[in-house]
């Protein structure tokens, strides 16, 4: 079965406003979604809390990469996940700001 993997963001509060000179502060979840390519049926979903504190909080900026049965997804706030491509379970993860002191581009 061929599948398609996407990354998106679902707000739980706040209103999206483009703010190129300032930062928005939204509460929500980033999600990695897996769909059946033939029929569009959702096969699995992995989601995690991810407050956005960035100037353009319209969602993740990267497309998940699939290789050797694994899905790699990098969210807008620096959360990297390696998921099992068939089940959506987390194999490992890194939080770039927390684990490596990486600065976020806001």
KOLKOLZA-683320 format. One record per residue: residue in one letter; x, y negated, z negated of N, C-alpha, C, CB in turn; residue number from 0. Coordinates in steps of 0.05 Angstrom, whole numbers, plus 5000, padded with zeros to 4 digits. Glycine has a CB too. Layout:
REM KOLKOLZA-683320
("A",(X,Y,Z),(X,Y,Z),(X,Y,Z),(X,Y,Z),NUM),
...
END
This chain:
REM KOLKOLZA-683320
("X",(5017,5024,5000),(5000,5000,5000),(5018,4975,5000),(4981,5000,4976),0),
("X",(5011,4957,5017),(5025,4931,5018),(5012,4911,5000),(5026,4920,5047),1),
("X",(5028,4896,4985),(5017,4877,4966),(5029,4849,4971),(5021,4886,4937),2),
("X",(5015,4829,4961),(5024,4802,4962),(5027,4791,4933),(5005,4784,4979),3),
("X",(5048,4777,4927),(5053,4767,4900),(5053,4736,4901),(5079,4777,4889),4),
("X",(5039,4724,4883),(5037,4695,4881),(5042,4686,4853),(5009,4685,4891),5),
("X",(5049,4661,4850),(5053,4648,4824),(5035,4623,4823),(5083,4640,4819),6),
("X",(5019,4620,4802),(5003,4596,4800),(5001,4586,4771),(4974,4602,4810),7),
("X",(4986,4565,4767),(4983,4552,4741),(4953,4546,4736),(4999,4526,4739),8),
("X",(4944,4553,4712),(4916,4548,4704),(4917,4530,4680),(4900,4575,4699),9),
("X",(4905,4506,4682),(4904,4488,4659),(4884,4497,4639),(4898,4459,4669),10),
("X",(4890,4493,4614),(4869,4498,4593),(4859,4472,4582),(4881,4516,4571),11),
("X",(4873,4450,4586),(4863,4424,4578),(4877,4403,4594),(4867,4420,4548),12),
("X",(4868,4379,4591),(4880,4356,4605),(4871,4354,4634),(4910,4359,4604),13),
("X",(4876,4331,4644),(4869,4325,4672),(4894,4321,4688),(4851,4300,4674),14),
("X",(4895,4334,4711),(4918,4331,4729),(4918,4303,4741),(4919,4353,4751),15),
("X",(4940,4289,4737),(4944,4263,4749),(4973,4262,4759),(4937,4239,4730),16),
("X",(4976,4256,4784),(5003,4253,4794),(5016,4229,4780),(5003,4249,4826),17),
("X",(5039,4233,4770),(5052,4212,4754),(5082,4213,4761),(5047,4216,4724),18),
("X",(5090,4202,4783),(5117,4204,4793),(5138,4190,4775),(5119,4193,4820),19),
("X",(5129,4170,4760),(5147,4155,4743),(5147,4163,4714),(5141,4126,4745),20),
("X",(5129,4181,4706),(5126,4190,4679),(5122,4220,4678),(5104,4175,4664),21),
("X",(5117,4230,4654),(5113,4258,4650),(5084,4264,4641),(5132,4270,4629),22),
("X",(5073,4284,4652),(5047,4294,4643),(5051,4314,4621),(5030,4306,4667),23),
("X",(5032,4318,4605),(5033,4338,4584),(5008,4355,4585),(5037,4325,4555),24),
("X",(5009,4378,4599),(4986,4395,4602),(4990,4421,4588),(4981,4400,4632),25),
("X",(4969,4432,4577),(4969,4458,4565),(4957,4478,4585),(4954,4459,4538),26),
("X",(4970,4501,4589),(4959,4520,4607),(4977,4545,4609),(4957,4508,4635),27),
("X",(4972,4561,4629),(4986,4586,4633),(4996,4588,4662),(4968,4610,4627),28),
("X",(5021,4597,4664),(5031,4605,4690),(5023,4635,4694),(5062,4601,4693),29),
("X",(5017,4642,4719),(5009,4670,4724),(5024,4681,4748),(4979,4672,4728),30),
("X",(5032,4706,4747),(5042,4721,4769),(5019,4740,4777),(5069,4737,4763),31),
("X",(5010,4738,4802),(4987,4753,4812),(4996,4772,4834),(4965,4734,4822),32),
("X",(4984,4796,4835),(4990,4815,4856),(4964,4823,4869),(5005,4840,4844),33),
("X",(4962,4819,4895),(4938,4826,4910),(4944,4847,4931),(4927,4800,4924),34),
("X",(4924,4864,4937),(4925,4883,4959),(4924,4867,4985),(4901,4903,4957),35),
("X",(4944,4870,5002),(4946,4854,5026),(4924,4860,5046),(4973,4859,5039),36),
("X",(4913,4884,5046),(4893,4891,5065),(4865,4879,5058),(4890,4922,5067),37),
("X",(4858,4881,5033),(4831,4872,5025),(4830,4848,5007),(4817,4894,5012),38),
("X",(4853,4839,4996),(4853,4816,4979),(4845,4822,4950),(4836,4795,4990),39),
("X",(4842,4847,4943),(4834,4854,4915),(4858,4849,4896),(4826,4884,4914),40),
("X",(4851,4837,4873),(4871,4832,4853),(4879,4859,4841),(4861,4812,4831),41),
("X",(4905,4866,4842),(4914,4891,4831),(4924,4888,4802),(4937,4902,4848),42),
("X",(4938,4867,4796),(4946,4861,4769),(4953,4831,4766),(4970,4878,4761),43),
("X",(4954,4823,4741),(4960,4795,4734),(4977,4795,4709),(4934,4778,4730),44),
("X",(4998,4779,4709),(5014,4774,4685),(5013,4744,4680),(5044,4785,4688),45),
("X",(5006,4736,4656),(5004,4707,4649),(5017,4701,4623),(4975,4698,4649),46),
("X",(5027,4677,4620),(5041,4669,4596),(5035,4639,4591),(5071,4674,4597),47),
("X",(5034,4632,4565),(5030,4603,4558),(5054,4587,4568),(5027,4600,4527),48),
("X",(5047,4564,4580),(5068,4548,4592),(5060,4518,4593),(5076,4558,4620),49),
("X",(5065,4503,4571),(5058,4475,4572),(5075,4461,4593),(5062,4461,4545),50),
("X",(5063,4444,4609),(5078,4429,4630),(5084,4401,4619),(5062,4428,4657),51),
("X",(5109,4394,4619),(5118,4367,4611),(5135,4356,4634),(5134,4368,4584),52),
("X",(5123,4354,4657),(5137,4346,4681),(5121,4326,4696),(5143,4371,4699),53),
("X",(5134,4311,4714),(5121,4289,4727),(5101,4297,4749),(5142,4271,4740),54),
("X",(5104,4320,4760),(5085,4330,4780),(5076,4358,4772),(5098,4330,4809),55),
("X",(5057,4360,4754),(5049,4386,4743),(5029,4402,4759),(5038,4381,4715),56),
("X",(5033,4403,4785),(5014,4417,4803),(5018,4447,4804),(5015,4405,4830),57),
("X",(5038,4457,4790),(5042,4486,4790),(5070,4494,4796),(5023,4499,4810),58),
("X",(5076,4520,4795),(5102,4530,4800),(5113,4521,4827),(5103,4560,4798),59),
("X",(5139,4521,4829),(5152,4512,4854),(5164,4535,4870),(5173,4492,4848),60),
("X",(5164,4559,4860),(5177,4581,4873),(5158,4603,4881),(5199,4593,4855),61),
("X",(5165,4618,4902),(5150,4641,4910),(5164,4665,4898),(5149,4643,4942),62),
("X",(5148,4684,4886),(5161,4708,4875),(5176,4724,4897),(5140,4726,4863),63),
("X",(5198,4736,4889),(5214,4753,4906),(5210,4782,4898),(5244,4745,4905),64),
("X",(5206,4799,4918),(5202,4828,4913),(5225,4843,4925),(5175,4837,4925),65),
("X",(5237,4861,4908),(5259,4877,4918),(5261,4903,4901),(5286,4862,4917),66),
("X",(5263,4925,4914),(5268,4951,4901),(5248,4956,4878),(5296,4952,4889),67),
("X",(5222,4951,4883),(5202,4957,4863),(5199,4937,4840),(5207,4984,4852),68),
("X",(5213,4914,4843),(5212,4894,4822),(5203,4867,4834),(5239,4891,4808),69),
("X",(5189,4851,4818),(5181,4824,4826),(5196,4804,4808),(5150,4820,4824),70),
("X",(5209,4785,4820),(5223,4764,4805),(5208,4738,4809),(5253,4762,4814),71),
("X",(5201,4725,4786),(5185,4701,4788),(5197,4680,4769),(5155,4706,4780),72),
("X",(5201,4656,4780),(5213,4633,4765),(5192,4611,4763),(5239,4623,4777),73),
("X",(5184,4604,4739),(5164,4584,4734),(5176,4556,4733),(5149,4589,4709),74),
("X",(5159,4536,4734),(5167,4508,4735),(5182,4499,4710),(5143,4490,4739),75),
("X",(5178,4511,4687),(5191,4503,4663),(5216,4520,4656),(5172,4504,4640),76),
("X",(5224,4537,4675),(5249,4552,4671),(5246,4580,4660),(5267,4537,4654),77),
("X",(5222,4592,4663),(5217,4619,4653),(5221,4638,4677),(5188,4622,4641),78),
("X",(5240,4657,4674),(5245,4677,4695),(5236,4704,4685),(5275,4677,4702),79),
("X",(5220,4718,4701),(5210,4744,4694),(5217,4764,4716),(5179,4743,4690),80),
("X",(5224,4788,4707),(5227,4811,4725),(5204,4830,4717),(5256,4825,4722),81),
("X",(5186,4835,4736),(5163,4852,4731),(5164,4877,4748),(5137,4836,4736),82),
("X",(5152,4898,4738),(5148,4922,4754),(5128,4915,4776),(5139,4947,4737),83),
("X",(5136,4919,4802),(5118,4911,4824),(5092,4926,4825),(5133,4914,4850),84),
("X",(5092,4951,4816),(5068,4967,4817),(5048,4962,4794),(5075,4997,4818),85),
("X",(5059,4956,4771),(5042,4954,4747),(5040,4926,4735),(5053,4972,4726),86),
("X",(5060,4908,4741),(5060,4882,4729),(5070,4880,4701),(5032,4871,4730),87),
("X",(5083,4901,4692),(5094,4900,4665),(5121,4886,4665),(5096,4929,4653),88),
("X",(5128,4872,4644),(5153,4858,4642),(5176,4877,4637),(5152,4837,4619),89),
("X",(5196,4876,4654),(5220,4893,4650),(5241,4877,4635),(5231,4902,4678),90),
("X",(5243,4851,4641),(5260,4833,4625),(5252,4804,4632),(5290,4838,4631),91),
("X",(5261,4786,4615),(5254,4758,4620),(5276,4740,4608),(5227,4750,4608),92),
("X",(5278,4716,4618),(5297,4695,4608),(5282,4669,4607),(5322,4694,4626),93),
("X",(5288,4653,4587),(5278,4626,4585),(5303,4608,4588),(5262,4621,4557),94),
("X",(5307,4597,4611),(5332,4583,4617),(5338,4561,4597),(5331,4571,4644),95),
("X",(5319,4543,4590),(5325,4523,4570),(5333,4534,4542),(5302,4504,4567),96),
("X",(5318,4554,4534),(5323,4566,4507),(5347,4584,4506),(5298,4581,4498),97),
("X",(5350,4601,4526),(5371,4621,4526),(5398,4609,4535),(5364,4644,4544),98),
("X",(5398,4589,4552),(5423,4579,4563),(5427,4549,4560),(5424,4585,4592),99),
("X",(5408,4535,4547),(5410,4506,4544),(5407,4491,4570),(5437,4500,4531),100),
("X",(5395,4503,4589),(5391,4490,4616),(5372,4467,4613),(5381,4511,4637),101),
("X",(5379,4445,4625),(5362,4421,4625),(5340,4425,4646),(5378,4396,4631),102),
("X",(5316,4416,4639),(5294,4417,4658),(5294,4392,4675),(5267,4420,4643),103),
("X",(5289,4395,4701),(5285,4372,4718),(5257,4363,4714),(5292,4378,4748),104),
("X",(5253,4339,4706),(5226,4329,4701),(5220,4308,4722),(5223,4318,4673),105),
END
